[in-house]
Amino acid sequence: MLGVVYHAILGLLAFGVLFSAGILLLLDRNAGTSFFVPLVVVNGQLAAHKGGSPLLWQHLFWFFGHPEVYIAILPAMGLCSQLVSVFSRKPIFGYKAMVYAMLSIGLLGFMVWGHHMFMSGMSPYTAFAFSVMTMAIGVPSAIKTFNWLGTLWGGRIRLYSPMLFAIGFVSLFVSGELVDRFSRNRCWTFRCMTHIS
């Protein structure tokens, strides 16, 4: 249930930004404004645009786009927690930690949109901040994983279809997090190496 509440809050915050960006884009295309359209030269003449920023569109889009990942997965995490608890016949291990981990994932999800934009000319200090916050999401994710495993440990597990799907979700989540850790490290290493050379 708590996953659905976090889902609704994140949806209200993230979709508002995307809606605003869409309105600005429509104004650029239909009303001649230049929120996102840079200075344009057509046939040697400077167009009427004042010099908007395409990078602004990227920021607004990814400010929606990255929390949207968590908007999609938080209800599934809540459902998985319920299924693991019910079909292992014991209460969820570390319930308060699980609640705070879900809240942390939702909050940190709004602070890491910049990791989609490492190659957009972002300053290395900003990239470092986004990289650190991106890696910080691994902590509440690990808390959730270990709480699911702690719930399974010593429980009287019933392997019915819902429980098999929940175990599959946990294993897919763990494998996705492991792959994500390696790809994050590679991106950061590439970013540092391009600034050194």
Beta strands, then each sheet from edge to edge (+ up, - down):
strand 1: 41-42
strand 2: 45-46
sheet 1: 1+ 2-
end
